[in-house]
């Protein structure tokens, strides 16, 4: 275990509050929790990439903010109009 | 342990602490607007701290620049997401 992997392991705890809100609060609150979980995932992937010395994980970390951005925008639009 | 290693460890610790505090803030806050505030704070400082740590470790190579691009992408896209989410919350309240 190096410092990158310790950081990634600690950061994984951030999924617990996000999951709690996603399960217990309303739809829009769940969307906010999903956005935060996406940010946490991105940072965990960067830390894993450095910790395991795998450049491919960094590729995922680059793609995730853009994919999450489009998905969250669609979801926000959908929540505002239909649900 | 060199000064470089200590700087990297401190940057990662600060980033992880900030990110976890923002996650806890989601639970502590009561309204969706307050929660949005914490969600967007999670995309501002911690990604840059991690990007700086990667840059110290790797220098201006592909991993370092990639980490900086990720931090910038999060920083630029999050205000748009916050606006869209707040609009959705407002239209659902009406």
Backbone of each chain as nested JSON, in Angstrom:
{
  "chains": [
    {"id": "A", "residues": [
      {"number": 1, "name": "UNK", "atoms": {"N": [0.842, -1.203, 0.0], "CA": [0.0, 0.0, 0.0], "C": [0.878, 1.254, 0.0]}},
      {"number": 2, "name": "UNK", "atoms": {"N": [0.6, 2.139, -0.935], "CA": [1.29, 3.429, -0.939], "C": [0.287, 4.539, -0.587]}},
      {"number": 3, "name": "UNK", "atoms": {"N": [0.773, 5.775, -0.584], "CA": [-0.069, 6.888, -0.132], "C": [-1.251, 7.119, -1.072]}},
      {"number": 4, "name": "UNK", "atoms": {"N": [-1.067, 6.814, -2.362], "CA": [-2.161, 6.976, -3.338], "C": [-3.289, 6.008, -3.024]}},
      {"number": 5, "name": "UNK", "atoms": {"N": [-2.927, 4.773, -2.713], "CA": [-3.96, 3.77, -2.444], "C": [-4.638, 4.015, -1.096]}},
      {"number": 6, "name": "UNK", "atoms": {"N": [-3.886, 4.502, -0.111], "CA": [-4.516, 4.873, 1.166], "C": [-5.54, 5.985, 0.935]}},
      {"number": 7, "name": "UNK", "atoms": {"N": [-5.15, 6.978, 0.128], "CA": [-6.077, 8.073, -0.179], "C": [-7.323, 7.575, -0.901]}},
      {"number": 8, "name": "UNK", "atoms": {"N": [-7.123, 6.668, -1.875], "CA": [-8.27, 6.134, -2.617], "C": [-9.194, 5.346, -1.701]}},
      {"number": 9, "name": "UNK", "atoms": {"N": [-8.6, 4.558, -0.804], "CA": [-9.416, 3.759, 0.124], "C": [-10.238, 4.66, 1.044]}},
      {"number": 10, "name": "UNK", "atoms": {"N": [-9.596, 5.716, 1.552], "CA": [-10.335, 6.648, 2.418], "C": [-11.437, 7.353, 1.638]}},
      {"number": 11, "name": "UNK", "atoms": {"N": [-11.135, 7.694, 0.384], "CA": [-12.113, 8.416, -0.428], "C": [-13.332, 7.555, -0.758]}},
      {"number": 12, "name": "UNK", "atoms": {"N": [-13.154, 6.243, -0.789], "CA": [-14.286, 5.354, -1.069], "C": [-15.39, 5.493, -0.01]}},
      {"number": 13, "name": "UNK", "atoms": {"N": [-15.011, 5.953, 1.202], "CA": [-16.022, 6.165, 2.248], "C": [-17.035, 7.241, 1.836]}},
      {"number": 14, "name": "UNK", "atoms": {"N": [-16.645, 8.089, 0.899], "CA": [-17.547, 9.141, 0.447], "C": [-18.786, 8.611, -0.249]}},
      {"number": 15, "name": "UNK", "atoms": {"N": [-18.746, 7.359, -0.686], "CA": [-19.93, 6.787, -1.332], "C": [-21.059, 6.535, -0.338]}},
      {"number": 16, "name": "UNK", "atoms": {"N": [-20.723, 6.372, 0.934], "CA": [-21.754, 6.05, 1.934], "C": [-22.774, 7.186, 2.075]}},
      {"number": 17, "name": "UNK", "atoms": {"N": [-22.329, 8.457, 2.327], "CA": [-23.334, 9.532, 2.398], "C": [-24.077, 9.726, 1.09]}},
      {"number": 18, "name": "UNK", "atoms": {"N": [-23.381, 9.579, -0.031], "CA": [-24.055, 9.746, -1.329], "C": [-25.147, 8.685, -1.499]}},
      {"number": 19, "name": "UNK", "atoms": {"N": [-24.829, 7.441, -1.154], "CA": [-25.818, 6.373, -1.262], "C": [-26.983, 6.581, -0.321]}},
      {"number": 20, "name": "UNK", "atoms": {"N": [-26.679, 7.09, 0.873], "CA": [-27.731, 7.363, 1.861], "C": [-28.73, 8.372, 1.308]}},
      {"number": 21, "name": "UNK", "atoms": {"N": [-28.205, 9.489, 0.762], "CA": [-29.086, 10.514, 0.199], "C": [-29.845, 9.963, -1.008]}},
      {"number": 22, "name": "UNK", "atoms": {"N": [-29.175, 9.209, -1.849], "CA": [-29.822, 8.674, -3.055], "C": [-30.987, 7.757, -2.692]}},
      {"number": 23, "name": "UNK", "atoms": {"N": [-30.861, 7.04, -1.57], "CA": [-31.916, 6.1, -1.191], "C": [-33.021, 6.76, -0.375]}},
      {"number": 24, "name": "UNK", "atoms": {"N": [-32.662, 7.774, 0.437], "CA": [-33.62, 8.289, 1.418], "C": [-34.283, 9.598, 1.009]}},
      {"number": 25, "name": "UNK", "atoms": {"N": [-33.644, 10.405, 0.166], "CA": [-34.193, 11.734, -0.134], "C": [-34.965, 11.709, -1.451]}},
      {"number": 26, "name": "UNK", "atoms": {"N": [-35.385, 12.903, -1.896], "CA": [-36.189, 12.987, -3.117], "C": [-35.359, 12.802, -4.377]}},
      {"number": 27, "name": "UNK", "atoms": {"N": [-36.059, 12.912, -5.53], "CA": [-35.398, 12.665, -6.807], "C": [-34.263, 13.65, -7.092]}},
      {"number": 28, "name": "UNK", "atoms": {"N": [-34.517, 14.939, -6.883], "CA": [-33.488, 15.931, -7.205], "C": [-32.312, 15.813, -6.234]}},
      {"number": 29, "name": "UNK", "atoms": {"N": [-32.615, 15.527, -4.96], "CA": [-31.533, 15.303, -3.991], "C": [-30.689, 14.099, -4.419]}},
      {"number": 30, "name": "UNK", "atoms": {"N": [-31.373, 13.07, -4.933], "CA": [-30.644, 11.883, -5.394], "C": [-29.743, 12.219, -6.58]}},
      {"number": 31, "name": "UNK", "atoms": {"N": [-30.216, 13.145, -7.44], "CA": [-29.382, 13.562, -8.571], "C": [-28.13, 14.291, -8.073]}},
      {"number": 32, "name": "UNK", "atoms": {"N": [-28.298, 15.133, -7.052], "CA": [-27.141, 15.827, -6.466], "C": [-26.157, 14.807, -5.881]}},
      {"number": 33, "name": "UNK", "atoms": {"N": [-26.703, 13.798, -5.198], "CA": [-25.842, 12.752, -4.632], "C": [-25.118, 11.988, -5.74]}},
      {"number": 34, "name": "UNK", "atoms": {"N": [-25.822, 11.752, -6.854], "CA": [-25.206, 11.051, -7.987], "C": [-24.057, 11.865, -8.577]}},
      {"number": 35, "name": "UNK", "atoms": {"N": [-24.26, 13.177, -8.678], "CA": [-23.184, 14.042, -9.204], "C": [-21.963, 13.994, -8.281]}},
      {"number": 36, "name": "UNK", "atoms": {"N": [-22.213, 14.044, -6.971], "CA": [-21.093, 13.986, -6.026], "C": [-20.397, 12.628, -6.099]}},
      {"number": 37, "name": "UNK", "atoms": {"N": [-21.181, 11.552, -6.231], "CA": [-20.575, 10.224, -6.344], "C": [-19.72, 10.128, -7.612]}},
      {"number": 38, "name": "UNK", "atoms": {"N": [-20.155, 10.799, -8.687], "CA": [-19.352, 10.822, -9.915], "C": [-18.019, 11.523, -9.7]}},
      {"number": 39, "name": "UNK", "atoms": {"N": [-18.053, 12.629, -8.959], "CA": [-16.804, 13.336, -8.656], "C": [-15.875, 12.457, -7.822]}},
      {"number": 40, "name": "UNK", "atoms": {"N": [-16.447, 11.791, -6.813], "CA": [-15.643, 10.913, -5.959], "C": [-15.029, 9.786, -6.799]}},
      {"number": 41, "name": "UNK", "atoms": {"N": [-15.833, 9.204, -7.698], "CA": [-15.334, 8.122, -8.553], "C": [-14.169, 8.598, -9.42]}},
      {"number": 42, "name": "UNK", "atoms": {"N": [-14.312, 9.803, -9.978], "CA": [-13.244, 10.349, -10.823], "C": [-11.939, 10.475, -10.039]}},
      {"number": 43, "name": "UNK", "atoms": {"N": [-12.049, 11.021, -8.822], "CA": [-10.83, 11.208, -8.017], "C": [-10.243, 9.872, -7.575]}},
      {"number": 44, "name": "UNK", "atoms": {"N": [-11.117, 8.904, -7.26], "CA": [-10.626, 7.577, -6.875], "C": [-9.877, 6.938, -8.051]}},
      {"number": 45, "name": "UNK", "atoms": {"N": [-10.392, 7.118, -9.268], "CA": [-9.724, 6.543, -10.442], "C": [-8.341, 7.172, -10.662]}},
      {"number": 46, "name": "UNK", "atoms": {"N": [-8.23, 8.495, -10.424], "CA": [-6.912, 9.145, -10.55], "C": [-5.942, 8.552, -9.53]}},
      {"number": 47, "name": "UNK", "atoms": {"N": [-6.43, 8.403, -8.286], "CA": [-5.559, 7.866, -7.234], "C": [-5.185, 6.412, -7.514]}},
      {"number": 48, "name": "UNK", "atoms": {"N": [-6.15, 5.619, -8.0], "CA": [-5.856, 4.23, -8.37], "C": [-4.833, 4.177, -9.509]}},
      {"number": 49, "name": "UNK", "atoms": {"N": [-4.994, 5.082, -10.477], "CA": [-4.078, 5.104, -11.616], "C": [-2.638, 5.311, -11.157]}},
      {"number": 50, "name": "UNK", "atoms": {"N": [-2.459, 6.247, -10.207], "CA": [-1.109, 6.488, -9.686], "C": [-0.653, 5.355, -8.764]}},
      {"number": 51, "name": "UNK", "atoms": {"N": [-1.591, 4.877, -7.938], "CA": [-1.224, 3.845, -6.953], "C": [-0.839, 2.521, -7.581]}},
      {"number": 52, "name": "UNK", "atoms": {"N": [-1.58, 2.124, -8.613], "CA": [-1.295, 0.859, -9.296], "C": [-0.399, 1.046, -10.523]}},
      {"number": 53, "name": "UNK", "atoms": {"N": [-0.088, 2.319, -10.838], "CA": [0.739, 2.641, -12.009], "C": [0.108, 2.108, -13.293]}},
      {"number": 54, "name": "UNK", "atoms": {"N": [-1.183, 2.327, -13.427], "CA": [-1.925, 1.902, -14.622], "C": [-2.482, 3.144, -15.316]}},
      {"number": 55, "name": "UNK", "atoms": {"N": [-1.951, 3.454, -16.493], "CA": [-2.397, 4.655, -17.214], "C": [-3.83, 4.517, -17.728]}},
      {"number": 56, "name": "UNK", "atoms": {"N": [-4.294, 3.278, -17.911], "CA": [-5.642, 3.083, -18.468], "C": [-6.712, 3.599, -17.506]}},
      {"number": 57, "name": "UNK", "atoms": {"N": [-6.449, 3.548, -16.197], "CA": [-7.429, 4.072, -15.247], "C": [-7.599, 5.579, -15.429]}},
      {"number": 58, "name": "UNK", "atoms": {"N": [-6.505, 6.257, -15.818], "CA": [-6.588, 7.706, -16.022], "C": [-7.482, 8.031, -17.219]}},
      {"number": 59, "name": "UNK", "atoms": {"N": [-7.492, 7.145, -18.219], "CA": [-8.392, 7.341, -19.358], "C": [-9.843, 7.337, -18.924]}},
      {"number": 60, "name": "UNK", "atoms": {"N": [-10.179, 6.429, -18.019], "CA": [-11.54, 6.398, -17.482], "C": [-11.839, 7.675, -16.711]}},
      {"number": 61, "name": "UNK", "atoms": {"N": [-10.856, 8.134, -15.934], "CA": [-11.052, 9.352, -15.135], "C": [-11.267, 10.569, -16.028]}},
      {"number": 62, "name": "UNK", "atoms": {"N": [-10.67, 10.575, -17.219], "CA": [-10.884, 11.695, -18.142], "C": [-12.282, 11.623, -18.752]}},
      {"number": 63, "name": "UNK", "atoms": {"N": [-12.724, 10.411, -19.093], "CA": [-14.025, 10.268, -19.761], "C": [-15.185, 10.555, -18.813]}},
      {"number": 64, "name": "UNK", "atoms": {"N": [-15.03, 10.168, -17.557], "CA": [-16.156, 10.221, -16.619], "C": [-16.762, 11.618, -16.41]}},
      {"number": 65, "name": "UNK", "atoms": {"N": [-15.961, 12.702, -16.231], "CA": [-16.604, 14.012, -16.039], "C": [-17.473, 14.422, -17.217]}},
      {"number": 66, "name": "UNK", "atoms": {"N": [-17.039, 14.111, -18.439], "CA": [-17.81, 14.529, -19.617], "C": [-19.067, 13.67, -19.771]}},
      {"number": 67, "name": "UNK", "atoms": {"N": [-18.927, 12.359, -19.581], "CA": [-20.099, 11.479, -19.678], "C": [-21.092, 11.8, -18.562]}},
      {"number": 68, "name": "UNK", "atoms": {"N": [-20.576, 12.006, -17.354], "CA": [-21.441, 12.34, -16.225], "C": [-22.13, 13.677, -16.412]}},
      {"number": 69, "name": "UNK", "atoms": {"N": [-21.429, 14.619, -17.03], "CA": [-22.0, 15.941, -17.299], "C": [-23.231, 15.819, -18.198]}},
      {"number": 70, "name": "UNK", "atoms": {"N": [-23.082, 15.101, -19.311], "CA": [-24.199, 14.944, -20.255], "C": [-25.349, 14.176, -19.593]}},
      {"number": 71, "name": "UNK", "atoms": {"N": [-25.02, 13.103, -18.894], "CA": [-26.057, 12.313, -18.231], "C": [-26.812, 13.108, -17.186]}},
      {"number": 72, "name": "UNK", "atoms": {"N": [-26.091, 13.891, -16.389], "CA": [-26.753, 14.684, -15.348], "C": [-27.619, 15.783, -15.949]}},
      {"number": 73, "name": "UNK", "atoms": {"N": [-27.15, 16.38, -17.059], "CA": [-27.965, 17.414, -17.706], "C": [-29.277, 16.836, -18.217]}},
      {"number": 74, "name": "UNK", "atoms": {"N": [-29.199, 15.675, -18.857], "CA": [-30.42, 15.018, -19.337], "C": [-31.346, 14.698, -18.174]}},
      {"number": 75, "name": "UNK", "atoms": {"N": [-30.765, 14.182, -17.105], "CA": [-31.569, 13.777, -15.95], "C": [-32.235, 14.99, -15.307]}},
      {"number": 76, "name": "UNK", "atoms": {"N": [-31.5, 16.109, -15.194], "CA": [-32.07, 17.32, -14.604], "C": [-33.217, 17.837, -15.463]}},
      {"number": 77, "name": "UNK", "atoms": {"N": [-33.026, 17.815, -16.771], "CA": [-34.077, 18.253, -17.685], "C": [-35.308, 17.36, -17.54]}},
      {"number": 78, "name": "UNK", "atoms": {"N": [-35.078, 16.073, -17.471], "CA": [-36.158, 15.099, -17.367], "C": [-36.91, 15.259, -16.043]}},
      {"number": 79, "name": "UNK", "atoms": {"N": [-36.15, 15.441, -14.957], "CA": [-36.776, 15.605, -13.634], "C": [-37.615, 16.871, -13.578]}},
      {"number": 80, "name": "UNK", "atoms": {"N": [-37.119, 17.941, -14.201], "CA": [-37.833, 19.208, -14.157], "C": [-39.145, 19.17, -14.908]}},
      {"number": 81, "name": "UNK", "atoms": {"N": [-39.214, 18.363, -15.97], "CA": [-40.403, 18.391, -16.825], "C": [-41.394, 17.281, -16.539]}},
      {"number": 82, "name": "UNK", "atoms": {"N": [-40.905, 16.081, -16.325], "CA": [-41.79, 14.928, -16.399], "C": [-42.049, 14.232, -15.071]}},
      {"number": 83, "name": "UNK", "atoms": {"N": [-41.055, 14.124, -14.208], "CA": [-41.252, 13.301, -13.011], "C": [-41.797, 14.107, -11.844]}}
    ]},
    {"id": "B", "residues": [
      {"number": 1, "name": "UNK", "atoms": {"N": [11.885, 9.241, 3.796], "CA": [10.802, 10.013, 3.176], "C": [11.307, 11.413, 2.834]}},
      {"number": 2, "name": "UNK", "atoms": {"N": [11.247, 11.774, 1.583], "CA": [11.753, 13.071, 1.146], "C": [10.668, 14.146, 1.302]}},
      {"number": 3, "name": "UNK", "atoms": {"N": [11.088, 15.401, 1.107], "CA": [10.131, 16.515, 1.189], "C": [9.062, 16.379, 0.109]}},
      {"number": 4, "name": "UNK", "atoms": {"N": [9.469, 15.817, -1.039], "CA": [8.512, 15.62, -2.135], "C": [7.417, 14.633, -1.726]}},
      {"number": 5, "name": "UNK", "atoms": {"N": [7.822, 13.543, -1.079], "CA": [6.836, 12.549, -0.624], "C": [5.894, 13.142, 0.413]}},
      {"number": 6, "name": "UNK", "atoms": {"N": [6.455, 13.959, 1.306], "CA": [5.616, 14.577, 2.348], "C": [4.608, 15.538, 1.714]}},
      {"number": 7, "name": "UNK", "atoms": {"N": [5.076, 16.314, 0.728], "CA": [4.162, 17.251, 0.049], "C": [3.029, 16.494, -0.641]}},
      {"number": 8, "name": "UNK", "atoms": {"N": [3.37, 15.382, -1.309], "CA": [2.337, 14.587, -1.988], "C": [1.342, 14.028, -0.978]}},
      {"number": 9, "name": "UNK", "atoms": {"N": [1.854, 13.506, 0.144], "CA": [0.966, 12.937, 1.164], "C": [0.049, 14.008, 1.745]}},
      {"number": 10, "name": "UNK", "atoms": {"N": [0.597, 15.196, 1.982], "CA": [-0.228, 16.276, 2.541], "C": [-1.308, 16.716, 1.557]}},
      {"number": 11, "name": "UNK", "atoms": {"N": [-0.94, 16.816, 0.279], "CA": [-1.93, 17.223, -0.73], "C": [-3.051, 16.19, -0.842]}},
      {"number": 12, "name": "UNK", "atoms": {"N": [-2.682, 14.907, -0.849], "CA": [-3.708, 13.859, -0.946], "C": [-4.591, 13.872, 0.306]}},
      {"number": 13, "name": "UNK", "atoms": {"N": [-3.975, 14.031, 1.478], "CA": [-4.76, 14.057, 2.722], "C": [-5.732, 15.235, 2.718]}},
      {"number": 14, "name": "UNK", "atoms": {"N": [-5.264, 16.407, 2.266], "CA": [-6.147, 17.581, 2.235], "C": [-7.286, 17.359, 1.241]}},
      {"number": 15, "name": "UNK", "atoms": {"N": [-6.967, 16.789, 0.089], "CA": [-8.006, 16.56, -0.93], "C": [-9.043, 15.556, -0.433]}},
      {"number": 16, "name": "UNK", "atoms": {"N": [-8.578, 14.474, 0.158], "CA": [-9.511, 13.44, 0.633], "C": [-10.373, 14.001, 1.771]}},
      {"number": 17, "name": "UNK", "atoms": {"N": [-9.762, 14.753, 2.676], "CA": [-10.529, 15.345, 3.778], "C": [-11.594, 16.301, 3.256]}},
      {"number": 18, "name": "UNK", "atoms": {"N": [-11.208, 17.164, 2.32], "CA": [-12.173, 18.105, 1.75], "C": [-13.314, 17.4, 1.046]}},
      {"number": 19, "name": "UNK", "atoms": {"N": [-12.969, 16.372, 0.286], "CA": [-14.003, 15.647, -0.459], "C": [-14.957, 14.928, 0.505]}},
      {"number": 20, "name": "UNK", "atoms": {"N": [-14.409, 14.318, 1.545], "CA": [-15.268, 13.613, 2.501], "C": [-16.154, 14.587, 3.273]}},
      {"number": 21, "name": "UNK", "atoms": {"N": [-15.615, 15.772, 3.596], "CA": [-16.441, 16.778, 4.28], "C": [-17.606, 17.214, 3.397]}},
      {"number": 22, "name": "UNK", "atoms": {"N": [-17.344, 17.35, 2.097], "CA": [-18.434, 17.715, 1.186], "C": [-19.481, 16.602, 1.129]}},
      {"number": 23, "name": "UNK", "atoms": {"N": [-19.035, 15.344, 1.154], "CA": [-19.989, 14.218, 1.129], "C": [-20.832, 14.207, 2.407]}},
      {"number": 24, "name": "UNK", "atoms": {"N": [-20.196, 14.466, 3.549], "CA": [-20.945, 14.518, 4.809], "C": [-21.912, 15.701, 4.795]}},
      {"number": 25, "name": "UNK", "atoms": {"N": [-21.485, 16.809, 4.165], "CA": [-22.362, 17.975, 4.057], "C": [-23.661, 17.666, 3.337]}},
      {"number": 26, "name": "UNK", "atoms": {"N": [-23.62, 16.741, 2.391], "CA": [-24.851, 16.337, 1.692], "C": [-25.878, 15.796, 2.682]}},
      {"number": 27, "name": "UNK", "atoms": {"N": [-25.412, 15.022, 3.646], "CA": [-26.326, 14.399, 4.613], "C": [-26.789, 15.421, 5.649]}},
      {"number": 28, "name": "UNK", "atoms": {"N": [-25.874, 16.302, 6.044], "CA": [-26.2, 17.246, 7.12], "C": [-27.2, 18.304, 6.654]}},
      {"number": 29, "name": "UNK", "atoms": {"N": [-27.066, 18.753, 5.416], "CA": [-27.948, 19.807, 4.917], "C": [-29.361, 19.267, 4.679]}},
      {"number": 30, "name": "UNK", "atoms": {"N": [-30.339, 20.168, 4.729], "CA": [-31.737, 19.744, 4.662], "C": [-32.389, 19.996, 3.313]}},
      {"number": 31, "name": "UNK", "atoms": {"N": [-32.012, 21.086, 2.615], "CA": [-32.674, 21.392, 1.334], "C": [-31.758, 21.028, 0.177]}},
      {"number": 32, "name": "UNK", "atoms": {"N": [-32.369, 20.882, -1.002], "CA": [-31.595, 20.486, -2.178], "C": [-30.606, 21.587, -2.579]}},
      {"number": 33, "name": "UNK", "atoms": {"N": [-30.954, 22.85, -2.324], "CA": [-30.066, 23.959, -2.688], "C": [-28.816, 23.961, -1.812]}},
      {"number": 34, "name": "UNK", "atoms": {"N": [-28.988, 23.677, -0.531], "CA": [-27.82, 23.579, 0.351], "C": [-26.949, 22.396, -0.04]}},
      {"number": 35, "name": "UNK", "atoms": {"N": [-27.6, 21.296, -0.41], "CA": [-26.835, 20.113, -0.825], "C": [-26.046, 20.385, -2.107]}},
      {"number": 36, "name": "UNK", "atoms": {"N": [-26.675, 21.143, -3.017], "CA": [-25.969, 21.507, -4.258], "C": [-24.696, 22.279, -3.957]}},
      {"number": 37, "name": "UNK", "atoms": {"N": [-24.759, 23.151, -2.949], "CA": [-23.609, 23.939, -2.557], "C": [-22.423, 23.032, -2.21]}},
      {"number": 38, "name": "UNK", "atoms": {"N": [-22.698, 21.986, -1.438], "CA": [-21.627, 21.056, -1.055], "C": [-21.182, 20.205, -2.235]}},
      {"number": 39, "name": "UNK", "atoms": {"N": [-22.137, 19.816, -3.09], "CA": [-21.775, 18.988, -4.251], "C": [-20.829, 19.744, -5.181]}},
      {"number": 40, "name": "UNK", "atoms": {"N": [-21.073, 21.033, -5.347], "CA": [-20.221, 21.805, -6.243], "C": [-18.879, 22.144, -5.586]}},
      {"number": 41, "name": "UNK", "atoms": {"N": [-18.877, 22.289, -4.263], "CA": [-17.597, 22.502, -3.566], "C": [-16.682, 21.296, -3.748]}},
      {"number": 42, "name": "UNK", "atoms": {"N": [-17.293, 20.112, -3.876], "CA": [-16.496, 18.892, -4.051], "C": [-15.754, 18.876, -5.379]}},
      {"number": 43, "name": "UNK", "atoms": {"N": [-16.213, 19.694, -6.351], "CA": [-15.555, 19.699, -7.661], "C": [-14.58, 20.866, -7.829]}},
      {"number": 44, "name": "UNK", "atoms": {"N": [-14.415, 21.688, -6.783], "CA": [-13.578, 22.877, -6.972], "C": [-12.14, 22.666, -6.493]}},
      {"number": 45, "name": "UNK", "atoms": {"N": [-11.937, 22.526, -5.181], "CA": [-10.567, 22.486, -4.652], "C": [-9.943, 21.075, -4.658]}},
      {"number": 46, "name": "UNK", "atoms": {"N": [-10.65, 20.032, -4.144], "CA": [-9.989, 18.71, -4.041], "C": [-9.422, 18.164, -5.359]}},
      {"number": 47, "name": "UNK", "atoms": {"N": [-10.12, 18.284, -6.503], "CA": [-9.505, 17.761, -7.736], "C": [-8.188, 18.45, -8.09]}},
      {"number": 48, "name": "UNK", "atoms": {"N": [-8.097, 19.748, -7.817], "CA": [-6.848, 20.455, -8.131], "C": [-5.721, 20.039, -7.189]}},
      {"number": 49, "name": "UNK", "atoms": {"N": [-6.068, 19.772, -5.916], "CA": [-5.032, 19.301, -4.982], "C": [-4.457, 17.965, -5.445]}},
      {"number": 50, "name": "UNK", "atoms": {"N": [-5.353, 17.066, -5.902], "CA": [-4.88, 15.772, -6.397], "C": [-4.08, 15.951, -7.689]}},
      {"number": 51, "name": "UNK", "atoms": {"N": [-4.534, 16.861, -8.552], "CA": [-3.799, 17.108, -9.801], "C": [-2.398, 17.646, -9.503]}},
      {"number": 52, "name": "UNK", "atoms": {"N": [-2.284, 18.527, -8.498], "CA": [-0.958, 19.055, -8.132], "C": [-0.084, 17.926, -7.6]}},
      {"number": 53, "name": "UNK", "atoms": {"N": [-0.696, 17.016, -6.794], "CA": [0.073, 15.876, -6.269], "C": [0.584, 15.0, -7.417]}},
      {"number": 54, "name": "UNK", "atoms": {"N": [-0.276, 14.75, -8.413], "CA": [0.156, 13.941, -9.567], "C": [1.248, 14.67, -10.349]}},
      {"number": 55, "name": "UNK", "atoms": {"N": [1.105, 15.987, -10.483], "CA": [2.124, 16.761, -11.212], "C": [3.469, 16.718, -10.482]}},
      {"number": 56, "name": "UNK", "atoms": {"N": [3.439, 16.773, -9.141], "CA": [4.692, 16.678, -8.38], "C": [5.325, 15.296, -8.586]}},
      {"number": 57, "name": "UNK", "atoms": {"N": [4.484, 14.25, -8.603], "CA": [4.985, 12.884, -8.756], "C": [5.509, 12.626, -10.169]}},
      {"number": 58, "name": "UNK", "atoms": {"N": [4.742, 13.059, -11.165], "CA": [5.035, 12.667, -12.548], "C": [5.686, 13.774, -13.367]}},
      {"number": 59, "name": "UNK", "atoms": {"N": [5.559, 15.042, -12.918], "CA": [6.028, 16.157, -13.739], "C": [5.043, 16.436, -14.863]}},
      {"number": 60, "name": "UNK", "atoms": {"N": [5.495, 17.239, -15.845], "CA": [4.607, 17.592, -16.961], "C": [4.61, 16.487, -18.005]}},
      {"number": 61, "name": "UNK", "atoms": {"N": [4.255, 15.3, -17.591], "CA": [4.123, 14.166, -18.51], "C": [2.642, 13.894, -18.726]}},
      {"number": 62, "name": "UNK", "atoms": {"N": [2.338, 12.822, -19.467], "CA": [0.937, 12.558, -19.8], "C": [0.043, 12.359, -18.565]}},
      {"number": 63, "name": "UNK", "atoms": {"N": [0.45, 11.577, -17.568], "CA": [-0.441, 11.431, -16.395], "C": [-0.688, 12.743, -15.667]}},
      {"number": 64, "name": "UNK", "atoms": {"N": [0.358, 13.556, -15.525], "CA": [0.191, 14.834, -14.833], "C": [-0.755, 15.765, -15.568]}},
      {"number": 65, "name": "UNK", "atoms": {"N": [-0.572, 15.844, -16.887], "CA": [-1.451, 16.72, -17.682], "C": [-2.877, 16.169, -17.69]}},
      {"number": 66, "name": "UNK", "atoms": {"N": [-3.01, 14.844, -17.752], "CA": [-4.349, 14.243, -17.711], "C": [-5.068, 14.587, -16.406]}},
      {"number": 67, "name": "UNK", "atoms": {"N": [-4.363, 14.504, -15.292], "CA": [-4.982, 14.825, -14.002], "C": [-5.431, 16.285, -13.972]}},
      {"number": 68, "name": "UNK", "atoms": {"N": [-4.616, 17.166, -14.558], "CA": [-4.982, 18.582, -14.61], "C": [-6.216, 18.796, -15.503]}},
      {"number": 69, "name": "UNK", "atoms": {"N": [-6.28, 18.059, -16.618], "CA": [-7.44, 18.158, -17.521], "C": [-8.711, 17.7, -16.8]}},
      {"number": 70, "name": "UNK", "atoms": {"N": [-8.6, 16.624, -16.022], "CA": [-9.761, 16.129, -15.271], "C": [-10.233, 17.187, -14.277]}},
      {"number": 71, "name": "UNK", "atoms": {"N": [-9.287, 17.785, -13.545], "CA": [-9.658, 18.813, -12.56], "C": [-10.321, 20.003, -13.248]}},
      {"number": 72, "name": "UNK", "atoms": {"N": [-9.767, 20.424, -14.392], "CA": [-10.367, 21.545, -15.129], "C": [-11.746, 21.186, -15.657]}},
      {"number": 73, "name": "UNK", "atoms": {"N": [-11.904, 19.951, -16.144], "CA": [-13.215, 19.526, -16.662], "C": [-14.262, 19.566, -15.557]}},
      {"number": 74, "name": "UNK", "atoms": {"N": [-13.902, 19.068, -14.374], "CA": [-14.849, 19.104, -13.25], "C": [-15.174, 20.542, -12.868]}},
      {"number": 75, "name": "UNK", "atoms": {"N": [-14.144, 21.393, -12.859], "CA": [-14.322, 22.78, -12.431], "C": [-15.219, 23.551, -13.408]}},
      {"number": 76, "name": "UNK", "atoms": {"N": [-15.076, 23.274, -14.701], "CA": [-15.824, 24.026, -15.716], "C": [-17.262, 23.522, -15.837]}},
      {"number": 77, "name": "UNK", "atoms": {"N": [-17.46, 22.203, -15.75], "CA": [-18.804, 21.661, -15.996], "C": [-19.721, 21.751, -14.768]}},
      {"number": 78, "name": "UNK", "atoms": {"N": [-19.159, 21.814, -13.568], "CA": [-20.011, 21.754, -12.38], "C": [-20.965, 22.945, -12.224]}},
      {"number": 79, "name": "UNK", "atoms": {"N": [-20.587, 24.196, -12.563], "CA": [-21.576, 25.281, -12.433], "C": [-22.779, 25.088, -13.353]}},
      {"number": 80, "name": "UNK", "atoms": {"N": [-22.545, 24.548, -14.55], "CA": [-23.663, 24.299, -15.473], "C": [-24.601, 23.249, -14.872]}},
      {"number": 81, "name": "UNK", "atoms": {"N": [-24.007, 22.204, -14.304], "CA": [-24.813, 21.157, -13.671], "C": [-25.6, 21.71, -12.494]}},
      {"number": 82, "name": "UNK", "atoms": {"N": [-24.954, 22.562, -11.697], "CA": [-25.632, 23.146, -10.529], "C": [-26.824, 23.973, -10.985]}},
      {"number": 83, "name": "UNK", "atoms": {"N": [-26.626, 24.747, -12.046], "CA": [-27.714, 25.587, -12.567], "C": [-28.874, 24.721, -13.047]}},
      {"number": 84, "name": "UNK", "atoms": {"N": [-28.567, 23.685, -13.823], "CA": [-29.622, 22.813, -14.369], "C": [-30.359, 22.081, -13.241]}},
      {"number": 85, "name": "UNK", "atoms": {"N": [-29.608, 21.619, -12.246], "CA": [-30.239, 20.893, -11.142], "C": [-31.104, 21.823, -10.304]}},
      {"number": 86, "name": "UNK", "atoms": {"N": [-30.623, 23.045, -10.051], "CA": [-31.421, 24.002, -9.269], "C": [-32.689, 24.382, -10.019]}},
      {"number": 87, "name": "UNK", "atoms": {"N": [-32.591, 24.511, -11.335], "CA": [-33.795, 24.803, -12.129], "C": [-34.792, 23.665, -12.037]}},
      {"number": 88, "name": "UNK", "atoms": {"N": [-34.296, 22.44, -12.101], "CA": [-35.19, 21.274, -11.991], "C": [-35.88, 21.271, -10.631]}},
      {"number": 89, "name": "UNK", "atoms": {"N": [-35.113, 21.559, -9.57], "CA": [-35.7, 21.583, -8.223], "C": [-36.757, 22.673, -8.11]}},
      {"number": 90, "name": "UNK", "atoms": {"N": [-36.479, 23.828, -8.719], "CA": [-37.424, 24.957, -8.641], "C": [-38.696, 24.653, -9.41]}},
      {"number": 91, "name": "UNK", "atoms": {"N": [-38.573, 24.061, -10.578], "CA": [-39.776, 23.782, -11.372], "C": [-40.605, 22.671, -10.739]}},
      {"number": 92, "name": "UNK", "atoms": {"N": [-39.973, 21.754, -10.002], "CA": [-40.736, 20.708, -9.325], "C": [-41.473, 21.256, -8.1]}},
      {"number": 93, "name": "UNK", "atoms": {"N": [-40.919, 22.336, -7.506], "CA": [-41.541, 22.902, -6.298], "C": [-42.809, 23.671, -6.637]}},
      {"number": 94, "name": "UNK", "atoms": {"N": [-42.85, 24.231, -7.881], "CA": [-44.004, 25.036, -8.293], "C": [-45.266, 24.207, -8.492]}}
    ]}
  ]
}
